[in-house]
Amino acid sequence: EVQLAESGGGLAQAGGSLTLSCAVSGVSFNDIAIGWFRQAPGKDGEGVAYISVSDGASYYADSVKGRFTISSDNAKNMVFLQMNLLRPEDTAVYYCAADRLKKTLLFHTKNLKWTTRDSVTTAVAAWGQGTLVTVSS
């Protein structure tokens, strides 16, 4: 069973940086892709970044392109989301998600929207518990 654990959330000032981590266990790391999703207060959840661990192929939503970087440490079975030039609108609960079905996860990273996170539990193989990022102006 795939298990994910996010860490690294917290409070940052606008223009600042934070790095989120997603620790992966219960699966062969090279077999999966990881997506980062977020849900801002009062808004629908959305995908922001994706990485295929085996080849490093990545995707970024337009809202974060040029500011966020997704990477993996295959020796530690971890994926990171480096967030620079943070904006107040980046305030959200951030979730990492994993799936062996890489095209499916990429599709969901690009297209999935939700009102409640529980409503999309089965869209991907595994979700982390979420970590809160708050960006002050």
Protein Blocks (a to p, Z undefined) as FASTA:
>chain_A
ZZdddehiacddehiacddddddehiafklpccddddddehiacddfbdcdfknopacdd
fklgokaccdddfklopacdddehiafklgccddddddfblmlmmmmmmmgccfblklmm
mmpmbdcebiaddddZZ
